[in-house]
């Protein structure tokens, strides 16, 4: 019986559409006359996936009881008995319920293929065994269900189902992958953009390797004999020790990237003793088999030699070994296996893979730091004290040789040696010891004023003095340098903490702050940053003494864009390099930040200008051209001599020209008003204005719209402190918008209310209303409700933006609220004018109603 063919849809991540693609392929084959059934499909309650099943036949599932619950599994026997041409089996890596014929679903698929049934299946990249540990490190999620790479690589066809991270996250947000209550958690964890990008890259690399395999098979089938390089072989050394699984997976990825063969080898010792088999070796053998590699054991006395000989015999190009676990003492006494492998393996590339650090383990301790050297000035003082000072001390003590004796003199000289060691270090102290010992012999031992010693006790005393003085000098020098090191380390730590905390870079001008911090840390006379100009240097930032040229500085370091950091007033040693490098790095980052801020500001200006230009072009190309086209059509019709127009038609054309001219005037006026607002050149003349006069003028400026405007404003309403023309235009724009969105025959009401300091004007319509999340967007330029950008039905989306801009320019505010019963209410908050009391007027004025047909 011919074995069936396997087609796999490989997904870069969950939710990219593998099951949808599988069902679509099955349905297309069914329409071509192929017998297709669904063995198992997991739709995850996704409507689009369920709809894709269409009229495909579904083999009933088998129900299994496990731990008090019922589980649905594919009925393998039923599919075999049905024996279709093609079976659709979802989720290849699925683990079956305990008690099933096979542990894994891919084993069910193997049985279907052996029965001659073609299978179309799906699997995600994170379920491949070779990538299991990588996916866990990327996503932090352990994948319990895996499928051997050999099963997937053995498929007749593999098709990658890919989707950009942003598109997949949008699918998630729209509820097309998970139920709404799980979306936020998924987006914040597994479905982060970084995770999805890494999974996508893994999938592309894996599929690229598969393409190389297919190309090599094609060349073999057709006997293409052009020269090819020898196939890469990667040998990995297995010991059964912990961490071998990590080593195997790394070796597998190396082999996959070079399209090579993976070979695992274990070296058995032949020292005449029986060694037990390592416990972890069998686990590593099974993992190697799942990764598609082969296992070999060799015997040998020398492990390094055996590994290298085996790699050469296999014509291997790369050898992967784990880092040595031997101690330093063991490496000194027994040698280093890795060093011998690296030395003897040429030209084979050797990869030494370190073992992963156990969770919670502390990082290795840094090596011991060299002691801080004594400054040059102190060493010079120490040498003077060791030579001249010790001799002067001996001469000063010489008159007291009778009372002091040799022991008292040596004790005083030892104090001088300690002083020299404290100031100049151990070298001057050793010299001081020699000078002091000779001086004691010359002035305090018989015969006096001679370097000969008569008594053996005096020679022993001077000898022990020399030993004690050298030892004490070394200890004093070490303690002193330790103290200097601690002080320097504390200052360095404080400076690094300030730099790492970002407080220095957080300022608006980070370069002067960093320069001042650098001068304070190293106690310098002057620090400056110089930038090259035409024929010299310009000071960008400085602290302390002025420096105008790098040639006049004691130290200089290059920064970005040709700038130079210069220092004066102190000599910096090698021990200051690390801290100084940190400052230089921070200065470069500050320069980059300033440059990026400049570029970002320029980019923002360009983006705003581009957005405005694009919107303006859109408005000009569509909304302004529409009334022009109507005017042109009406005028052309009137001028045409081919048709005898009736008087009614002529009047109609005239009305069209008049109405479209008014409409065009409004559009151009709004564009000009917005340009003045954005340019900040809007002239404003504030004076007390009667509100009802402005309202009537605004209504009179509107064209007929088929709706009614009802003004209910009391004549006693206080005047407002505004620019009459600007307020009239603002109210007219809002009224025009309300008329546009109001249903035919409904009224737009205008009311007013008074508070202590403001007068509020309410424009109320009964239209569709404005959602809360769009109430600020409608006041932006070229915005309208419904499609996000562009114009309203009769405008270019500037009316409300101009209205708010005019209102804000008069120290007022324009907001929008819900209308009870449906619709929108625009609220003008205008400052009250302080004027003398006016004659009394009726409490309630009749409403003025303007009706348009």
NORRABEL-V709723 format. One line per field, one symbol per residue. phi: phi as a letter, one per 40 degrees, with the letter a starting at -180 (. if undefined). burial: I if it has 24 or more other ideal C-beta (glycine too) atoms within 12 Angstrom, else O. Layout:
# NORRABEL-V709723
phi: ???
burial: ???
This chain:
# NORRABEL-V709723
phi: .cccbbbbccccacgchccccccccccccccchccbbccabbcffcdccccccfbccbcdcbbbcafgbbbcbcccccccccfccbbcbcfccccccdhccbcbcccccdcccccgccbbbbacccccccbdcccccccgbccccbbdccccccccbbbcbbacdcccccccccgcbbcdcbccccccbcccdccccccccdcccccccccccccccccccbgcbccbccccbbbbcbbgcdgccccccccccccccbfbcbbbbbcccbbgbcbccdcccccccccccccgcbbabbbacbccccccccccccfcbabbbcccbccdcccccbgbcccccccccdcccbbbbccccddgcccccccccccccccccccccccccccccccccccccccbccccgccccccccccccccccccbgcccccccccccccccccbbbcccfaccbccccccccccccccccccccccccccccccccccccccccccccccccgccccccbccdccccccccccfccababbbcbdbibbccaaagccbbacccccaaacbcfgcbcbbahacccccccccccccccccccccccccccccccccccccccccccccccccccbccccccccccccccccccbcbcccdccccccccccccccccccccccccccccccccgbccbbcacbcccccccccccccccbgbbbbbbbccccccbcacdccccccccccccccccccccgccccbbbabbcbbbbbbbbbbccgbdccbcccccccfbachbgbhbcdbabgbdcccccccccccgbabbbbccdghhbbcbcbbccccbccbdcbdcbccccbbbbb
burial: OOOIOIIIIIIIIIIIIIIIIIIIIIIOIIOOOOOIIIIIIIIOOIOOIOOIIOOIIIIOOIOOOOOOOOOIIIIIOIIIOIOIIIIIIIIIIIIIIOOIOOOIIIIIIIIIIOIOIIIIIIIIIIIIIIIIIIIOOIIOIOIOIIIIIOIIIIIOIIIIIIIOIOOIIOIIOOOIIIOOOOOOOIIOOIIIOOIIIIIIOIIOIIIOIIOOIOOOOOOOOOOOOOOOOOOIIIIIIIIIIOIIIIIIIIIIIIIIOIIIIIIIIIIIOOOOOOOOOOOOIOOIIOIIOIIIIOIIIIOOOOIIOIIIIIIOOIOIIIIIIIIIOOOOOOOOOOOIIIOOIOOOIOOIOIIIIOOOOOOOOOOOOOOOOOOIOIOOOIIOOIIOIIIOIIIOIIOOIIOOIOOOOIOOIIIIIIIIIIIIIIIIIIIIIIIIIIIIIIIIIIIIIOOOOOOOIOOOOIOOIIOOIIOIIIOIIIOIIOOIIOOIOOOIOOOIOOIOOIIOOOOIIOOOOIIIIIIIIIIOIIOIIIIIIIIOOOOOIOIIIIIIOOIOOIOOIOIIIOIIOOIIIIIIOIOIOOIIOOIIOIIIOIIIIIIOIIOOOOOOOOOOOOOOOOOIOOIIOOIOOOIIOOIOOIIOOIOOOOOOOOOOOOOOOOOOIOOIIOIIOIIIOIIIIIIOIIOOIOOOOIOIOOOIIIIIIIIIOIIOIIIOIOIIIIIIIIIOIIIIIIIIIIIIIIIIIIIIIIIIIIOOOIIIIIIIOOOOOIIIIIIIIIIOIIOOOOIOOIIIIIIIIOOOIIIIOIIIIIIIIIIIIIIIIIOIIIIIOOIOOOIIIIIIIIIIIOOOOOOOOOOOOOOOOIOOO
